[in-house]
Amino acid sequence: MRKQADFSSDLNSYEGDFLFFRSKIEELRKELPNKFVAIKDKEVISSGDSVAKVAESIRKQGIEPSGTVIEFVSKKEQVLIL
């Protein structure tokens, strides 16, 4: 059984990776436009045309997709109106 400290550490790591993604979005738009990217430990570890392809790629690296930031890098900034 996992300890609370493990979950807290995982959440902090995930949050750090998401913030890394947001801070690098302009760079990623130039390098990987309209691609899905997987980020782990503040590093892009995979990219592809679909979430399924990216998830498969990182599984092959021995990384669980459910604990990995996977985001779409839109070529242009998009604003959602809710």
C-alpha positions as CSV (number, residue, x, y, z in Angstrom):
1,M,0.0,0.0,0.0
2,R,1.3,3.4,-0.9
3,K,1.9,6.0,1.7
4,Q,0.4,9.5,1.7
5,A,3.9,10.9,1.2
6,D,4.2,9.0,-2.0
7,F,1.0,10.4,-3.4
8,S,2.0,13.9,-2.4
9,S,5.3,13.5,-4.1
10,D,3.6,12.2,-7.3
11,L,1.2,15.1,-7.3
12,N,4.0,17.6,-6.8
13,S,6.0,16.0,-9.6
14,Y,3.0,16.1,-11.9
15,E,2.3,19.7,-11.1
16,G,5.9,20.6,-11.8
17,D,5.8,18.9,-15.1
18,F,2.6,20.7,-16.0
19,L,4.1,24.1,-15.1
20,F,7.1,23.1,-17.2
21,F,4.8,22.5,-20.1
22,R,3.1,25.9,-19.7
23,S,6.5,27.7,-19.4
24,K,7.8,26.0,-22.6
25,I,4.6,26.3,-24.7
26,E,6.0,28.8,-27.2
27,E,9.1,26.7,-27.8
28,L,7.0,23.6,-28.2
29,R,4.8,25.3,-30.7
30,K,7.8,26.0,-32.9
31,E,9.4,22.5,-32.4
32,L,6.3,20.2,-32.2
33,P,3.3,22.1,-33.6
34,N,0.0,20.2,-33.5
35,K,1.5,17.2,-31.7
36,F,0.8,15.5,-28.4
37,V,3.7,15.6,-26.0
38,A,4.5,13.6,-22.9
39,I,6.5,15.3,-20.1
40,K,8.1,13.6,-17.2
41,D,10.7,15.1,-14.8
42,K,10.5,18.4,-16.7
43,E,11.6,16.8,-20.0
44,V,9.7,16.0,-23.2
45,I,10.0,12.2,-23.4
46,S,7.7,11.5,-26.4
47,S,5.6,13.2,-29.0
48,G,3.2,12.0,-31.6
49,D,0.0,12.6,-33.6
50,S,-2.3,11.0,-31.0
51,V,-2.5,10.3,-27.3
52,A,-2.6,6.6,-28.0
53,K,0.7,6.7,-29.9
54,V,2.4,8.8,-27.2
55,A,1.0,6.5,-24.4
56,E,2.3,3.4,-26.3
57,S,5.7,5.1,-26.7
58,I,6.1,5.9,-23.0
59,R,4.9,2.5,-21.9
60,K,7.7,1.0,-24.0
61,Q,10.0,3.2,-21.9
62,G,8.6,1.6,-18.8
63,I,6.7,4.8,-17.8
64,E,3.0,4.7,-16.8
65,P,0.9,7.2,-18.8
66,S,-1.5,7.8,-16.0
67,G,1.2,9.6,-14.0
68,T,2.6,11.5,-17.0
69,V,1.6,14.9,-18.3
70,I,0.3,14.4,-21.9
71,E,-0.8,17.6,-23.6
72,F,-1.6,18.8,-27.1
73,V,0.6,21.5,-28.5
74,S,-1.6,23.7,-30.7
75,K,0.3,25.5,-33.5
76,K,-1.6,28.7,-32.5
77,E,-2.8,29.8,-29.1
78,Q,-6.4,29.0,-28.6
79,V,-8.9,30.7,-26.3
80,L,-11.9,28.8,-25.0
81,I,-15.0,30.7,-24.2
82,L,-17.1,28.8,-21.7
